[in-house]
């Protein structure tokens, strides 16, 4: 029922969450997320994962707050994915 979109050139509206059943969109962030590279939902919990060049931030959508910031041992993140169980995050880099 939910869909997230990423538009890195849109400054404060770079990440939008759309609810298809209600035909509504919401902006979860007031600060610019223009450095975001990839955005994914947690498979079963209300978390939103936002990947930037050097780390992955996990936001709790219910509390509307940052839950964790994961910092990897790489210079430039190329992609990441979440295990279907939701316990593991796999990151890849171009280093």
C-alpha positions as a Markdown table, in Angstrom:
| # | Residue | x | y | z |
|---|---|---|---|---|
| 1 | Unk | 0.0 | 0.0 | 0.0 |
| 2 | Unk | 3.0 | 2.3 | 0.5 |
| 3 | Unk | 5.6 | 3.5 | -2.1 |
| 4 | Unk | 8.7 | 5.6 | -1.5 |
| 5 | Unk | 10.2 | 7.8 | -4.2 |
| 6 | Unk | 13.6 | 9.4 | -4.4 |
| 7 | Unk | 14.5 | 12.5 | -6.4 |
| 8 | Unk | 18.0 | 13.7 | -5.4 |
| 9 | Unk | 17.6 | 17.1 | -7.1 |
| 10 | Unk | 14.4 | 18.0 | -5.2 |
| 11 | Unk | 16.1 | 19.3 | -1.9 |
| 12 | Unk | 13.6 | 19.1 | 0.9 |
| 13 | Unk | 11.1 | 17.0 | -1.2 |
| 14 | Unk | 13.8 | 14.5 | -2.3 |
| 15 | Unk | 12.0 | 11.6 | -0.4 |
| 16 | Unk | 8.3 | 11.2 | -0.6 |
| 17 | Unk | 6.1 | 8.4 | 0.8 |
| 18 | Unk | 2.9 | 7.7 | -1.1 |
| 19 | Unk | -0.1 | 5.8 | 0.2 |
| 20 | Unk | -1.8 | 4.3 | -2.8 |
| 21 | Unk | -5.1 | 3.4 | -1.2 |
| 22 | Unk | -5.7 | 7.0 | 0.0 |
| 23 | Unk | -4.0 | 8.6 | -3.0 |
| 24 | Unk | -1.9 | 10.8 | -0.6 |
| 25 | Unk | 1.7 | 11.7 | -0.4 |
| 26 | Unk | 3.7 | 12.9 | 2.6 |
| 27 | Unk | 7.1 | 14.4 | 3.1 |
| 28 | Unk | 8.8 | 12.8 | 6.2 |
| 29 | Unk | 11.8 | 15.1 | 6.3 |
| 30 | Unk | 12.0 | 18.9 | 6.7 |
| 31 | Unk | 15.7 | 19.1 | 6.0 |
| 32 | Unk | 17.2 | 18.4 | 2.7 |
| 33 | Unk | 18.0 | 14.7 | 1.9 |
| 34 | Unk | 19.6 | 15.5 | -1.5 |
| 35 | Unk | 22.6 | 13.4 | -0.8 |
| 36 | Unk | 20.4 | 10.2 | -0.6 |
| 37 | Unk | 21.3 | 7.5 | -3.1 |
| 38 | Unk | 18.8 | 4.7 | -2.3 |
| 39 | Unk | 15.7 | 4.4 | 0.0 |
| 40 | Unk | 14.0 | 1.2 | 1.2 |
| 41 | Unk | 11.3 | 0.2 | 3.6 |
| 42 | Unk | 12.0 | -2.4 | 6.3 |
| 43 | Unk | 10.1 | -5.6 | 5.4 |
| 44 | Unk | 8.0 | -5.8 | 8.5 |
| 45 | Unk | 8.6 | -2.8 | 10.8 |
| 46 | Unk | 7.9 | 0.9 | 10.3 |
| 47 | Unk | 11.5 | 1.8 | 9.4 |
| 48 | Unk | 12.8 | 3.7 | 6.4 |
| 49 | Unk | 16.4 | 3.1 | 5.3 |
| 50 | Unk | 18.1 | 6.0 | 3.6 |
| 51 | Unk | 21.6 | 5.4 | 2.0 |
| 52 | Unk | 24.0 | 8.2 | 1.4 |
| 53 | Unk | 27.6 | 8.1 | 0.0 |
| 54 | Unk | 29.1 | 7.0 | 3.3 |
| 55 | Unk | 26.4 | 5.5 | 5.6 |
| 56 | Unk | 22.9 | 4.2 | 5.9 |
| 57 | Unk | 20.5 | 6.0 | 8.2 |
| 58 | Unk | 17.5 | 4.2 | 9.7 |
| 59 | Unk | 14.4 | 6.3 | 10.5 |
| 60 | Unk | 11.5 | 5.2 | 12.7 |
| 61 | Unk | 8.4 | 6.3 | 10.8 |
| 62 | Unk | 6.1 | 6.0 | 13.9 |
| 63 | Unk | 8.3 | 8.2 | 16.1 |
| 64 | Unk | 9.4 | 10.3 | 13.2 |
| 65 | Unk | 13.0 | 10.2 | 14.4 |
| 66 | Unk | 16.4 | 8.8 | 13.5 |
| 67 | Unk | 16.7 | 5.3 | 15.0 |
| 68 | Unk | 20.3 | 4.4 | 13.9 |
| 69 | Unk | 23.1 | 5.5 | 11.7 |
| 70 | Unk | 25.2 | 2.7 | 10.2 |
| 71 | Unk | 28.7 | 3.6 | 9.1 |
| 72 | Unk | 30.6 | 1.2 | 6.8 |
| 73 | Unk | 34.2 | 0.9 | 6.1 |
| 74 | Unk | 34.0 | 2.3 | 2.6 |
| 75 | Unk | 34.4 | 5.6 | 0.8 |
| 76 | Unk | 31.5 | 5.4 | -1.6 |
| 77 | Unk | 28.4 | 3.2 | -1.2 |
| 78 | Unk | 27.0 | 1.9 | -4.5 |
| 79 | Unk | 24.0 | -0.1 | -3.3 |
| 80 | Unk | 22.4 | -1.8 | -0.3 |
| 81 | Unk | 19.6 | -4.2 | 0.4 |
| 82 | Unk | 17.7 | -5.6 | 3.4 |
| 83 | Unk | 17.3 | -9.3 | 4.2 |
| 84 | Unk | 13.6 | -10.4 | 3.9 |
| 85 | Unk | 13.7 | -11.2 | 7.6 |
| 86 | Unk | 14.8 | -7.6 | 8.3 |
| 87 | Unk | 17.7 | -8.5 | 10.6 |
| 88 | Unk | 20.6 | -7.9 | 8.2 |
| 89 | Unk | 21.7 | -5.0 | 5.8 |
| 90 | Unk | 24.1 | -5.8 | 3.0 |
| 91 | Unk | 26.0 | -2.9 | 1.5 |
| 92 | Unk | 28.3 | -2.8 | -1.6 |
| 93 | Unk | 30.8 | -0.1 | -2.5 |
| 94 | Unk | 32.8 | 0.9 | -5.5 |
| 95 | Unk | 36.1 | 1.2 | -3.6 |
